[in-house]
């Protein structure tokens, strides 16, 4: 029975992740499988891969053929290298200990490269976040500077309105108080003059009466 190591799609629309499976070549892509060997999630950076390396090596030794994508994943995780080292052990070119030491060294170097890439990505994200923050601060400063003249103009308009209202109220108070005081002051001398004139006229018109002898 021909067997392939391939990816089986899972996840929701727009964010898929994949199972790495050994399946019969005659089965559907997302149908039944013989063994699940791992998980591949391309939605993270770097991509998350969890692989049963020994299981994959065993299927490869039994003649399973990986698809192109599955082959790249197996190479990335060292399954192809381990299969090659196992072939050297069978031929007597290497001992089990030497093969294991070579594979461990390769894993350490691979982990260092992945760690460097992760650190680089984290640094880039931090720099991008700092630049975005600086840009936001600059935009806020420009917005405040643009709004300052408008605020000053509104304050000036409020001061003018307050001054106008105060002047209007003062004028109304003066208008209300002035006629009454002016009338009282103007009427009082006039009444006194009229009274004095009437008394003088009465004195002049009254005839002097003499008694007859």
Secondary structure, DSSP 8 states (H G I E B T S, - for coil): --EEEEEEEEEETTEEEEEEEEEETTS-TTS--SEEEEEEETTSSS-EEEE-HHHHHHHHHTT-EE-HHHHHHHHHHTHHHHHHHHHHHHHTSS-HHHHHHHHHHHHHHHHHHHHHHHHHHHHHHHHHHHHHHHHHHHHHHHHHHHHHHHHHHHHHHHHHHHHHHHHHHHHHHHHHHHHHHHHHHHHHHHHHHHHHHHHHHHHHHS-------
